């Protein structure tokens, strides 16, 4: 699929498009548990296909986001749950020696093979719109290998060690992103949430510069790149845009108008309804109100794409997603 044309069509359309990061709500449609999908590419694809069939107006389909997968490939311990997203426990890099010994894993290591399989199956099952694969960003991955708090301190206390780990994370992510592109999906959504804790200069140094290398390795006319950061990103928009990504995706910690005003008009800007308080815990009426208000606020920007602020969590009612799309349809004069 020509993703340059897809992006242009969203900007030039007379209506607002939607691209929520929704996978886990589809468990309600398929009667699967979280543990069933984070360990099986086949199950992942069945959920993506079910959601695509229910929400035909979505601008694209997205595959599962699980930010423990890449760290596990490096050797990190991961804790699994029946109904919650897996989490990394402990750290595997404590000093220069451990950083030097850290090996860049093959893409098929641990569950990365299942996730690539899920993307390949989803791309074959959903053919009426783009399908986006997903991965973690380099600073967020390094932070999971080092411990988040220690990684943040290292930005000042030991930047050389931090760079050494991020270099290896980036080498893996370039390989992983290329494998994702080869799976047949039309794009990738990279989540770099921990960069939201950095200053603009630190974001340039420890995140955006590395992400730019991944973008340059895979983005093109037939493969789009979406960069997500759900932190307090208003000061980081310039840094994020410097990566050259086709689209920037923001979380609910910011006002969308403040961020989109800093982005070139040919870059898609996606966000930012609260995935927890709105989609997971909100009532249908609250979803309707929040969606309608955000659409009204963003009416003047043609490059705005309506979305959740981050991955919609497990056990979010499917009825809330129904109401989200119904509110969008009404706003666009289609409902």
Secondary structure, 3 states (H helix, E strand, C coil): CCHHHHHHHHHHCCCCCECCCCCHHHHHHHCCCHHHHHCCHHHHHHHHHHHHHHCCCCCEEECCCCCCHHHHHHCCEEECCCCCCCEEECCCCCCHHHHHHCCCCCCCCCCHHHHHHHHHHHHHHCCCCEEEEEEECHHHHHHHHHCHHHHHHHHHHCHHHHHHHHHHHHHHHHHHHHHHHHCCCCEEEEECHHHHHCCHHHHHHHHHHHHHHHHHHHCECCEEEEEEECCCCHHHHHHHHCCCCCEEEECCCCCHHHHHCCCCCCCEEEEEECHHHHHHCCCHHHHHHHHHHHHHHCCCCCCEEEEECCCCCCCCCHHHHHHHHHHHHHHCCCC
